[in-house]
């Protein structure tokens, strides 16, 4: 049965991941159809990311309260409904609304899937299962652009239309084979806490998305950007005290105070910073090798393939050894790949090797290991919430990393050396994780809570 569950979870996560990878080829057609400006087009991504960020903790909490199957199905229904709204949209606001609903639904799919693995998959196979779920993202970015190019021959709406039958098939099998889980007792949600969290995340995502990296510091100091970011930070203490006062908090306070979990979140945040290197690798290739952006994107193929191969390997190693070894290997690989781009004379060969090493490092950091720790440190009633918080820390690292890396690159002139300097800085940031990891417990398969 667990193999069927794993295939079902794999399919759901793949659907959400494909929606990010598949949309790229359709952007010119969508831009032309709706007569969008260059400033409007990025909001097709921004609104998705913002709502995904909001949906992640809320859906994780609801999953802990009302059952994995129920919330997994609701996530898929929301994703399909958002896709349908995009298909029928005849205006830019309606298009954005559809993308927002898609993002909100997708926000809960990965954390809930990870929690189901903690609940249902045999102890000795959890690392491998989490590894395969992590490999989905590598697979999505391999087949997404290809599938998008094929579907685009029939019109841009087909890129979203394919989501609907795919989602309905997954929903059908989810209702058949996933256990309901949950407490089966209605609890009033912590609406005040949820609203505070939504407000903080929305203000943070909006402020960071508005920063113009071509004039980073001046842009950061603009009232609407700085005001949004300050407000996002000021709301966090209010959220914390609301959690202490609530009889049914959005997050169990242990999820916010446990030493092992805080270490795990810190690793996720730093790994998110390191992951942003993948965003700037194509720009480095354009500047260094004088190629088009399209050709530069293809130069990331070794990195993506490495992600797909090494994610299951990381999970397998967890089952055979222990999680700290995998994390240490990930930090060393990621830092080595980043610093080599700075120290070694740049050629296409060295670029391919370095990007592949970066991909292997990210697989060992952001795939199975951290989610395995969350499953160890949480019980069933808070497992999906823990997975959601982990995702939030990773996303925060990615968002902050993108803004600050862009600012540094622009301030140094935007040439090859600018990108290399950013990669060196990211390597230096990642290396201190080595002693941090040693403060984690020595997790082994037998340590996983009973099912």
C-alpha positions in Angstrom: 0.0 0.0 0.0 2.8 2.4 0.8 4.1 2.3 -2.8 0.7 3.3 -4.0 0.6 6.2 -1.5 4.1 7.3 -2.6 3.1 7.3 -6.3 0.0 9.4 -5.4 2.0 11.9 -3.5 4.7 12.0 -6.2 2.0 12.8 -8.8 0.5 15.6 -6.7 3.8 17.3 -6.0 4.8 16.9 -9.7 1.6 18.7 -10.8 2.4 21.7 -8.6 6.0 21.8 -9.6 5.2 21.5 -13.3 3.1 24.6 -13.1 6.1 26.6 -12.2 8.4 25.1 -14.9 5.8 24.8 -17.7 4.7 28.4 -17.8 7.9 29.9 -19.1 7.3 29.1 -22.8 3.8 30.6 -22.6 4.7 34.0 -21.3 5.2 35.7 -24.7 1.8 34.4 -25.8 0.1 35.5 -22.6 1.8 38.9 -22.7 0.5 39.4 -26.3 -3.0 38.1 -25.6 -3.6 40.4 -22.6 -1.4 43.3 -23.9 0.7 43.2 -20.7 3.5 45.6 -20.0 6.9 44.4 -18.8 6.0 45.4 -15.2 2.7 43.5 -15.3 4.1 40.2 -16.6 6.2 39.3 -13.5 3.1 39.4 -11.4 2.0 36.1 -13.0 4.8 34.6 -10.9 4.7 37.1 -8.0 1.0 36.5 -7.1 1.6 32.7 -7.3 4.6 32.9 -5.0 2.8 35.2 -2.5 -0.3 33.0 -2.3 1.8 29.9 -2.1 3.7 31.4 0.8 0.4 32.2 2.6 -1.2 28.8 1.8 1.7 26.7 3.0 1.3 27.3 6.8 -2.5 27.4 6.7 -2.9 24.2 4.8 -0.3 22.5 7.0 -2.3 23.4 10.1 -5.6 22.4 8.6 -4.1 19.1 7.7 -3.0 18.5 11.3 -6.5 19.3 12.5 -8.9 17.9 9.9 -7.0 15.1 8.2 -4.3 14.7 5.5 -6.7 13.3 2.9 -9.3 16.0 3.3 -6.8 18.9 3.0 -4.7 17.2 0.2 -7.9 16.9 -1.8 -8.9 20.5 -1.1 -5.5 21.6 -2.2 -5.9 19.8 -5.5 -9.4 21.1 -6.0 -8.2 24.7 -5.4 -5.3 24.2 -7.8 -7.7 22.8 -10.5 -10.2 25.7 -9.8 -7.4 28.2 -10.2 -6.4 26.6 -13.5 -10.0 26.7 -14.7 -10.2 30.4 -13.8 -7.0 31.1 -15.8 -8.4 29.2 -18.8 -11.6 31.2 -18.9 -10.1 34.6 -18.0 -10.6 37.4 -20.4 -8.9 40.1 -18.3 -5.7 40.6 -16.5 -7.3 40.8 -13.0 -9.1 37.5 -13.6 -5.9 35.9 -14.8 -4.1 37.0 -11.6 -7.0 35.7 -9.5 -6.6 32.3 -11.1 -2.9 32.3 -10.6 -3.4 33.3 -6.9 -5.8 30.4 -6.3 -3.4 28.0 -8.0 -0.6 29.2 -5.7 -2.7 28.9 -2.6 -3.7 25.4 -3.4 -0.2 24.3 -4.4 1.1 25.8 -1.1 -0.2 22.8 0.9 0.6 19.9 -1.4 4.3 19.5 -0.6 4.1 19.9 3.2 1.1 17.6 3.5 2.7 15.0 1.2 5.8 15.1 3.5 3.7 14.7 6.6 1.8 11.7 5.0 5.2 10.0 4.5 5.9 10.6 8.2 2.5 9.1 9.1 2.3 6.2 6.8 5.5 5.1 5.1 7.5 2.4 7.0 10.3 3.8 9.2 13.1 2.2 7.3 11.9 3.7 4.0 11.0 7.2 4.9 14.3 8.7 3.8 14.0 7.1 0.3 10.4 8.2 0.1 11.2 11.8 0.9 14.1 11.7 -1.5 11.8 10.7 -4.4 9.4 13.4 -3.5 12.3 15.9 -3.6 13.4 14.6 -7.0 10.1 15.7 -8.4 11.4 19.3 -8.8 14.3 18.2 -10.8 12.1 16.1 -13.0 9.6 19.0 -13.4 12.3 21.4 -14.7 13.5 18.8 -17.2 10.1 18.0 -18.7 8.3 21.2 -17.9 9.7 23.5 -20.7 9.5 20.6 -23.2 5.9 19.9 -22.3 5.1 23.6 -22.3 6.5 24.0 -25.8 4.4 21.1 -27.1 1.1 22.3 -25.6 1.8 25.8 -26.7 1.3 24.6 -30.3 -2.5 24.4 -29.4 -2.6 27.7 -27.6 -1.4 29.0 -24.2 -4.6 27.9 -22.4 -3.7 24.3 -22.9 -0.8 24.7 -20.5 -3.3 25.2 -17.7 -6.0 22.9 -19.1 -3.9 19.9 -18.7 -3.9 20.5 -14.9 -7.7 19.8 -14.6 -7.9 16.1 -15.7 -4.6 15.4 -14.0 -5.9 16.9 -10.7 -9.2 15.0 -10.9 -7.4 11.6 -11.4 -5.2 12.3 -8.4 -8.2 13.3 -6.3 -10.0 10.1 -7.2 -7.2 7.9 -6.0 -6.5 10.1 -3.0 -10.1 9.5 -1.8 -9.6 5.7 -2.3 -6.2 5.1 -0.7 -5.2 8.0 1.6 -6.2 7.6 5.2 -8.3 10.4 6.6 -6.1 11.2 9.6 -6.8 14.3 11.7 -8.4 14.5 15.1 -12.0 14.1 13.7 -13.1 16.7 16.3 -13.9 20.2 15.2 -11.6 22.8 16.6 -12.1 26.5 16.1 -9.1 27.7 14.1 -6.9 30.4 15.5 -8.3 33.1 13.1 -6.5 36.0 14.8 -3.1 34.2 14.6 -3.8 33.2 11.0 -4.7 36.7 9.9 -1.5 38.1 11.6 0.6 35.5 9.8 -1.1 36.2 6.5 -0.5 39.9 6.9 3.2 39.5 7.8 3.9 37.1 5.0 2.0 39.1 2.4 3.7 42.4 3.4 7.1 40.7 3.3 6.5 39.1 -0.1 5.1 42.3 -1.6 8.0 44.4 -0.3 10.7 42.1 -1.5 9.0 41.7 -4.9 8.9 45.5 -5.4 12.6 46.0 -4.9 14.4 47.0 -8.1 17.8 45.3 -8.0 19.2 47.7 -10.5 19.0 50.4 -7.8 18.8 48.2 -4.8 19.4 50.6 -1.9 17.4 53.5 -3.3 14.6 51.2 -4.1 14.7 49.6 -0.6 14.3 53.0 1.0 11.2 53.9 -0.9 8.3 54.4 1.6 6.0 51.7 0.3 8.8 49.1 0.2 10.5 49.9 3.5 7.1 50.4 5.2 5.9 47.0 4.0 9.0 45.2 5.3 9.0 47.0 8.7 5.3 46.2 9.2 6.0 42.6 8.3 8.6 42.4 11.0 6.6 44.3 13.6 3.7 41.9 13.2 5.8 38.8 14.1 5.9 39.5 17.9 2.1 40.0 17.9 1.8 36.7 16.2 4.0 35.0 18.8 2.1 36.4 21.7 -1.2 35.4 20.0 0.1 31.9 19.8 0.9 31.9 23.5 -2.6 33.1 24.4 -4.6 30.9 22.0 -6.1 27.6 23.2 -5.7 26.3 19.6 -2.7 28.1 18.2 -1.8 28.1 14.5 1.5 26.6 15.4 2.3 24.6 18.5 4.9 26.7 20.4 7.2 23.7 20.5 7.5 24.1 16.7 8.9 27.6 17.4 11.1 27.0 20.4 12.5 23.4 20.1 16.3 23.6 19.7 16.4 20.8 17.1 13.7 22.4 15.0 15.3 25.9 15.2 18.6 24.4 14.0 16.7 22.7 11.1 15.0 25.9 10.2 18.3 27.8 10.2 19.8 25.2 7.9 16.8 25.5 5.6 17.0 29.3 5.5 20.7 29.3 4.7 20.2 26.6 2.1 17.5 28.8 0.5 20.1 31.6 0.3 22.5 29.1 -1.5 19.8 27.9 -3.8 19.4 31.4 -5.2 22.7 30.8 -7.1 20.7 28.7 -9.6 18.8 31.9 -10.5 21.9 33.8 -11.5 23.9 30.9 -13.1 22.2 31.6 -16.6 23.1 35.3 -16.3 26.7 34.4 -15.5 26.7 32.1 -18.6 25.3 34.9 -20.8 28.0 37.4 -19.7 30.9 34.9 -19.6 30.3 33.0 -22.9 28.4 35.6 -24.9 25.4 33.4 -25.6 21.6 34.0 -25.7 19.5 33.7 -22.6 17.8 30.7 -24.2 21.1 28.8 -24.7 22.2 29.8 -21.2 19.1 28.1 -19.7 20.0 24.9 -21.5 23.4 25.1 -19.7 21.6 24.4 -16.5 20.5 21.0 -17.7 23.4 19.1 -15.9 22.4 20.8 -12.6 18.7 19.8 -13.0 19.6 16.3 -13.9 21.9 16.1 -10.9 19.0 17.3 -8.7 16.8 14.5 -10.0 19.5 11.8 -9.5 20.9 12.9 -6.1 17.6 13.6 -4.3 16.6 9.9 -4.1 20.3 9.1 -3.3 20.2 11.5 -0.4 17.1 9.8 0.9 18.6 6.3 0.5 21.7 7.4 2.4 19.6 8.6 5.3 18.0 5.2 5.6 21.4 3.5 5.4 23.5 5.9 7.5 22.3 8.9 9.4 21.0 12.3 8.5 23.9 14.4 9.7 26.3 12.7 7.3 24.1 13.6 4.4 23.7 17.2 5.5 27.5 17.6 6.0 28.1 16.2 2.5 25.5 18.7 1.1 27.1 21.7 2.7 30.6 20.7 1.5 29.3 20.0 -2.1 27.3 23.3 -2.3 30.1 25.4 -0.9 32.7 23.7 -3.2 30.5 24.3 -6.3 29.9 27.9 -5.4 33.5 28.8 -4.5 34.9 27.0 -7.6 33.0 29.5 -9.8 35.1 32.2 -8.1 38.5 30.5 -7.9 38.8 28.4 -11.1 39.2 30.1 -14.5 35.7 30.1 -16.1 35.1 27.8 -19.0 32.1 25.9 -20.2 33.5 22.7 -18.7 34.2 24.2 -15.3 30.7 25.8 -15.4 29.1 22.4 -16.1 31.1 20.8 -13.3 30.5 23.5 -10.8 26.7 23.7 -11.5 26.4 19.9 -11.2 28.2 20.0 -7.8 25.9 22.8 -6.7 22.9 20.6 -7.7 24.2 17.7 -5.8 24.7 19.9 -2.7 21.2 21.3 -2.9 19.8 17.8 -3.3 21.5 16.7 0.0 20.4 19.9 1.8 16.9 20.8 0.6 15.5 17.3 -0.2 14.9 14.5 2.2 17.2 15.3 5.2 15.5 18.4 6.7 12.0 17.0 6.2 13.2 13.7 7.7 14.2 15.6 10.8 10.9 17.4 11.0 9.1 14.0 10.9 11.3 12.8 13.7 10.8 15.9 15.9 7.0 16.2 15.5 4.0 14.0 16.3 1.1 13.4 13.9 -0.9 16.3 15.3 1.8 18.9 14.4 3.8 17.2 11.6 2.4 19.1 8.6 2.7 22.4 10.5 6.3 21.6 11.1 6.8 20.8 7.4 5.1 24.1 6.5 7.4 26.2 8.8 10.4 24.5 7.1 9.1 25.5 3.7 8.6 29.1 5.0 12.2 29.4 6.1 13.5 28.0 2.8 11.3 30.4 0.9 12.4 33.3 3.0 16.0 32.5 2.3 15.3 32.4 -1.4 13.4 35.7 -1.5 16.0 37.5 0.6 18.9 35.9 -1.3 17.4 36.9 -4.7 17.1 40.6 -3.6 20.5 41.0 -2.0 22.4 39.0 -4.6 20.8 41.2 -7.3 21.7 44.3 -5.4 25.4 43.2 -5.1 25.6 42.2 -8.7 24.3 45.6 -9.9 26.5 47.5 -7.4 29.6 45.7 -8.8 28.8 46.5 -12.4 26.8 43.5 -13.5 29.9 41.9 -15.2 31.2 38.3 -14.8 33.2 39.2 -11.7 30.0 40.5 -10.0 28.3 37.1 -10.3 31.5 35.3 -9.2 31.7 37.5 -6.1 28.1 36.7 -5.2 28.8 33.0 -5.5 31.8 33.3 -3.2 29.8 35.2 -0.6 27.1 32.5 -0.7 29.8 29.8 -0.2 31.2 31.7 2.9 27.6 32.0 4.3 27.0 28.2 3.9 30.3 26.9 5.4 29.4 27.9 9.0 26.5 25.4 8.8 29.1 22.6 9.3 29.4 23.0 13.1 25.7 23.9 13.3 24.8 20.4 11.8 26.8 18.7 14.5 24.4 20.1 17.1 21.6 18.0 15.7 20.8 14.6 17.2 22.2 11.5 15.7 19.0 10.5 13.9 18.6 6.9 12.8 15.6 4.9 11.5 14.7 3.5 14.8 14.3 7.0 16.2 11.3 7.8 14.1 8.1 8.0 16.1 5.7 5.0 15.9 2.9 5.0 13.3 
